[in-house]
Amino acid sequence: MLAKKFTRASMREFVESIADMRCLHTVILRNNGIDDTFTEELEALVNNWKIQSLDLSNNNIGKQGALALSKALKDNGGHLEWLDLSRNNFGDDYSAVNSICMGLKSQRSLHHFGLTVNTNDPKKADFSLSEGPTKLLVTMPSLRSIALVASKINHTEITTIYNVLTHQGNHVTGLSFRFCFLDTRSVYLLSKAIAINRTLVKLDLSNNGLSPITGVYIVKNLKNNITLTDLNLSKNGLNDDFAEALAETLTHNEILWRVDISHNPIGEVGGHALLKAIRESNDSLESLGDEFAANSASMGVLNVEEIRKLLKQNRVSKEIRSKLLYEGRNTKGEDPKNLTLSQLNYTNSQSFFDAEIEDYKLLKPILFTNELFPKKTKSRLWNI
């Protein structure tokens, strides 16, 4: 339930009504005005062992609510796999954040959490509450991704993340630092880690006020990366210099399938560079962001339209490859990975080609990739 603005009575009724739902895996209560008067209901949600994914972000949970949640997390460890508590009101309280971190340690199956940790005390300008959450990447073997949204992250915490990403036995696949406004030194260190990391699949640096030079450094360090597939750089200050650097990276990197650059002041020069790179040298990229076409007019209408078609061409190529391999397996009784393109029947699939590629021809090689980590809330789960 999103933005329903629960009363205490309705929240209690809701918690009681889902207590016996055997197939319930996910509960999303984002932006519902839940505050510290809901402590009993919050504890009941965490105590419900059937819930594996819980989203309580964008609410008004303060110190008392956080302490109640941490107690429930400590007492009932093991069943939560995904938890988002970001953008609540306890992020500037040390005892609340520390208690939540201690509670998270008890969740032995947890692979993702989201928090907002910050301090509003001007006397503590050099103090950051992010140290506790970032250290969980070291102490929790099950943890695969974290989202520190609208948080204050100092160089000490970025150094911890750098050490984790560059460690040979690390297991981190996703990081999100939306609205964190990382400084240049932090972005530089993070980029160095990405250059040699072999586990990170998704990185979100949107809404960080990134300058063109920091954006350039990020994408240059992706030339030889073989794991990062999803990079979000939307809503920053990236310009033509960045777009040209990204275009250069795309001529070498065949792993990236989504790079969100929407809502950036990229002009026609950058748009033309991206168009040329995708047309001539890249078959893996499928998206430049969901809002790319609608918010990139500065790149030139013709450039944007041609890029859109080329991205769809890449996507359709992979879908056709998947379909043909599936048909080949069914007709020949063989494993798709053992089939070559020459063994597949293209003639019978011509109508499928025509329907999918619309008004442009399929010119690129047909490839096959899958999204590695689909969102948990979209995978055989009930969203309530």
NORTAKA-V106240 format. One record per residue. N is the residue number from 1. RES is the residue in three letters. PHI is phi in degrees with one decimal (* if undefined). Layout:
N:RES:PHI / N:RES:PHI
//
This chain:
1:MET:* / 2:LEU:-107.6 / 3:ALA:56.8 / 4:LYS:-91.5 / 5:LYS:56.0 / 6:PHE:-62.2 / 7:THR:-91.4 / 8:ARG:-61.5 / 9:ALA:-65.7 / 10:SER:-68.7 / 11:MET:-65.0 / 12:ARG:-63.7 / 13:GLU:-63.8 / 14:PHE:-63.9 / 15:VAL:-61.2 / 16:GLU:-68.2 / 17:SER:-71.4 / 18:ILE:-94.5 / 19:ALA:-61.4 / 20:ASP:-106.2 / 21:MET:-77.7 / 22:ARG:-69.9 / 23:CYS:-94.9 / 24:LEU:-73.0 / 25:HIS:-118.9 / 26:THR:-130.2 / 27:VAL:-128.1 / 28:ILE:-115.5 / 29:LEU:-122.5 / 30:ARG:-68.2 / 31:ASN:58.0 / 32:ASN:-120.0 / 33:GLY:68.6 / 34:ILE:-71.9 / 35:ASP:-129.0 / 36:ASP:-73.0 / 37:THR:-78.7 / 38:PHE:-102.6 / 39:THR:-59.9 / 40:GLU:-64.0 / 41:GLU:-68.5 / 42:LEU:-63.6 / 43:GLU:-62.7 / 44:ALA:-65.0 / 45:LEU:-63.1 / 46:VAL:-67.8 / 47:ASN:-75.9 / 48:ASN:-75.2 / 49:TRP:-67.7 / 50:LYS:-76.9 / 51:ILE:-78.6 / 52:GLN:-102.7 / 53:SER:-129.3 / 54:LEU:-133.1 / 55:ASP:-115.1 / 56:LEU:-118.5 / 57:SER:-72.9 / 58:ASN:57.6 / 59:ASN:-115.3 / 60:ASN:-116.8 / 61:ILE:-69.0 / 62:GLY:-104.0 / 63:LYS:-61.2 / 64:GLN:-63.9 / 65:GLY:-64.6 / 66:ALA:-64.2 / 67:LEU:-65.7 / 68:ALA:-65.7 / 69:LEU:-63.3 / 70:SER:-64.4 / 71:LYS:-63.5 / 72:ALA:-65.9 / 73:LEU:-63.6 / 74:LYS:-70.6 / 75:ASP:-79.7 / 76:ASN:-130.5 / 77:GLY:-79.0 / 78:GLY:120.0 / 79:HIS:-100.6 / 80:LEU:-78.5 / 81:GLU:-112.7 / 82:TRP:-144.9 / 83:LEU:-143.8 / 84:ASP:-123.6 / 85:LEU:-118.3 / 86:SER:-69.5 / 87:ARG:55.5 / 88:ASN:-113.1 / 89:ASN:-99.5 / 90:PHE:-100.9 / 91:GLY:-67.6 / 92:ASP:-104.4 / 93:ASP:-109.0 / 94:TYR:-61.4 / 95:SER:-64.8 / 96:ALA:-67.8 / 97:VAL:-63.9 / 98:ASN:-64.1 / 99:SER:-66.1 / 100:ILE:-61.9 / 101:CYS:-62.3 / 102:MET:-65.7 / 103:GLY:-66.3 / 104:LEU:-62.1 / 105:LYS:-60.5 / 106:SER:-80.2 / 107:GLN:-86.4 / 108:ARG:-69.4 / 109:SER:-104.2 / 110:LEU:-67.1 / 111:HIS:-117.2 / 112:HIS:-152.1 / 113:PHE:-143.7 / 114:GLY:-126.7 / 115:LEU:-141.6 / 116:THR:-118.2 / 117:VAL:-127.9 / 118:ASN:-157.5 / 119:THR:-128.9 / 120:ASN:-99.0 / 121:ASP:-86.0 / 122:PRO:-62.8 / 123:LYS:-74.8 / 124:LYS:-116.2 / 125:ALA:-61.6 / 126:ASP:-96.9 / 127:PHE:-97.6 / 128:SER:-131.2 / 129:LEU:-86.4 / 130:SER:-75.9 / 131:GLU:-61.5 / 132:GLY:-60.8 / 133:PRO:-61.5 / 134:THR:-68.9 / 135:LYS:-68.2 / 136:LEU:-64.5 / 137:LEU:-62.9 / 138:VAL:-88.5 / 139:THR:-93.2 / 140:MET:-112.9 / 141:PRO:-62.0 / 142:SER:-78.3 / 143:LEU:-70.3 / 144:ARG:-113.0 / 145:SER:-153.4 / 146:ILE:-136.0 / 147:ALA:-128.4 / 148:LEU:-102.7 / 149:VAL:-92.2 / 150:ALA:51.2 / 151:SER:-113.4 / 152:LYS:-90.9 / 153:ILE:-120.5 / 154:ASN:-86.3 / 155:HIS:-63.6 / 156:THR:-61.6 / 157:GLU:-69.9 / 158:ILE:-64.7 / 159:THR:-64.1 / 160:THR:-60.3 / 161:ILE:-64.3 / 162:TYR:-58.5 / 163:ASN:-63.8 / 164:VAL:-67.4 / 165:LEU:-66.2 / 166:THR:-93.3 / 167:HIS:-75.9 / 168:GLN:-62.0 / 169:GLY:-98.6 / 170:ASN:-71.8 / 171:HIS:-131.6 / 172:VAL:-79.7 / 173:THR:-115.5 / 174:GLY:-146.6 / 175:LEU:-136.7 / 176:SER:-132.4 / 177:PHE:-127.0 / 178:ARG:-61.4 / 179:PHE:60.2 / 180:CYS:-93.8 / 181:PHE:50.0 / 182:LEU:-63.4 / 183:ASP:-79.6 / 184:THR:-60.5 / 185:ARG:-64.6 / 186:SER:-66.0 / 187:VAL:-64.1 / 188:TYR:-60.2 / 189:LEU:-68.7 / 190:LEU:-63.8 / 191:SER:-65.5 / 192:LYS:-61.7 / 193:ALA:-67.8 / 194:ILE:-62.6 / 195:ALA:-60.6 / 196:ILE:-114.6 / 197:ASN:-71.3 / 198:ARG:-128.9 / 199:THR:-130.5 / 200:LEU:-67.2 / 201:VAL:-108.0 / 202:LYS:-135.2 / 203:LEU:-137.0 / 204:ASP:-116.4 / 205:LEU:-120.9 / 206:SER:-71.0 / 207:ASN:54.6 / 208:ASN:-114.9 / 209:GLY:63.0 / 210:LEU:-66.0 / 211:SER:-83.5 / 212:PRO:-55.3 / 213:ILE:-67.8 / 214:THR:-70.8 / 215:GLY:-62.6 / 216:VAL:-60.3 / 217:TYR:-65.2 / 218:ILE:-61.4 / 219:VAL:-71.9 / 220:LYS:-64.3 / 221:ASN:-80.8 / 222:LEU:-101.6 / 223:LYS:-56.9 / 224:ASN:-110.8 / 225:ASN:-72.4 / 226:ILE:-118.7 / 227:THR:-127.9 / 228:LEU:-69.5 / 229:THR:-111.1 / 230:ASP:-130.3 / 231:LEU:-124.6 / 232:ASN:-110.7 / 233:LEU:-121.0 / 234:SER:-71.2 / 235:LYS:57.6 / 236:ASN:-124.6 / 237:GLY:-114.5 / 238:LEU:-85.2 / 239:ASN:-121.0 / 240:ASP:-62.1 / 241:ASP:-59.1 / 242:PHE:-64.6 / 243:ALA:-60.4 / 244:GLU:-66.9 / 245:ALA:-67.3 / 246:LEU:-63.7 / 247:ALA:-59.6 / 248:GLU:-62.2 / 249:THR:-63.7 / 250:LEU:-65.6 / 251:THR:-74.1 / 252:HIS:-110.7 / 253:ASN:-92.7 / 254:GLU:-111.4 / 255:ILE:-106.6 / 256:LEU:-59.3 / 257:TRP:-116.5 / 258:ARG:-146.2 / 259:VAL:-130.4 / 260:ASP:-83.2 / 261:ILE:-119.3 / 262:SER:-66.0 / 263:HIS:59.6 / 264:ASN:-124.7 / 265:PRO:-79.5 / 266:ILE:-88.4 / 267:GLY:-95.0 / 268:GLU:-66.8 / 269:VAL:-62.3 / 270:GLY:-65.1 / 271:GLY:-62.5 / 272:HIS:-66.0 / 273:ALA:-63.9 / 274:LEU:-66.5 / 275:LEU:-59.1 / 276:LYS:-63.3 / 277:ALA:-66.1 / 278:ILE:-68.3 / 279:ARG:-67.0 / 280:GLU:-98.6 / 281:SER:-134.1 / 282:ASN:-130.5 / 283:ASP:-119.0 / 284:SER:-100.7 / 285:LEU:-68.8 / 286:GLU:-114.3 / 287:SER:-152.1 / 288:LEU:-111.6 / 289:GLY:115.4 / 290:ASP:-62.1 / 291:GLU:-105.2 / 292:PHE:-60.6 / 293:ALA:-63.1 / 294:ALA:-83.4 / 295:ASN:-129.6 / 296:SER:-131.8 / 297:ALA:-61.2 / 298:SER:-65.4 / 299:MET:-80.0 / 300:GLY:100.4 / 301:VAL:-60.1 / 302:LEU:-65.7 / 303:ASN:-61.0 / 304:VAL:-62.3 / 305:GLU:-66.1 / 306:GLU:-66.6 / 307:ILE:-63.2 / 308:ARG:-58.1 / 309:LYS:-66.0 / 310:LEU:-65.4 / 311:LEU:-65.4 / 312:LYS:-66.9 / 313:GLN:-60.3 / 314:ASN:-60.4 / 315:ARG:-65.0 / 316:VAL:-64.2 / 317:SER:-56.3 / 318:LYS:-70.4 / 319:GLU:-65.6 / 320:ILE:-66.5 / 321:ARG:-57.1 / 322:SER:-62.4 / 323:LYS:-64.1 / 324:LEU:-66.0 / 325:LEU:-65.0 / 326:TYR:-65.6 / 327:GLU:-63.4 / 328:GLY:-63.0 / 329:ARG:-66.0 / 330:ASN:-67.4 / 331:THR:-81.4 / 332:LYS:-102.6 / 333:GLY:69.4 / 334:GLU:-113.3 / 335:ASP:-70.0 / 336:PRO:-55.1 / 337:LYS:-69.4 / 338:ASN:-93.6 / 339:LEU:-93.2 / 340:THR:-102.7 / 341:LEU:-61.3 / 342:SER:-68.6 / 343:GLN:-85.7 / 344:LEU:-93.3 / 345:ASN:-91.1 / 346:TYR:-78.9 / 347:THR:-58.9 / 348:ASN:-71.3 / 349:SER:-104.1 / 350:GLN:-62.9 / 351:SER:-65.8 / 352:PHE:-65.1 / 353:PHE:-56.4 / 354:ASP:-60.4 / 355:ALA:-69.5 / 356:GLU:-85.4 / 357:ILE:-89.2 / 358:GLU:53.3 / 359:ASP:-98.6 / 360:TYR:-138.7 / 361:LYS:-85.8 / 362:LEU:-83.9 / 363:LEU:-107.4 / 364:LYS:-93.3 / 365:PRO:-59.7 / 366:ILE:-87.0 / 367:LEU:-115.4 / 368:PHE:-141.9 / 369:THR:-140.0 / 370:ASN:-122.2 / 371:GLU:-67.6 / 372:LEU:-72.1 / 373:PHE:-130.2 / 374:PRO:-64.5 / 375:LYS:-62.7 / 376:LYS:-61.8 / 377:THR:-71.9 / 378:LYS:-111.3 / 379:SER:-120.6 / 380:ARG:52.4 / 381:LEU:-127.9 / 382:TRP:-93.1 / 383:ASN:-100.1 / 384:ILE:-116.3
//
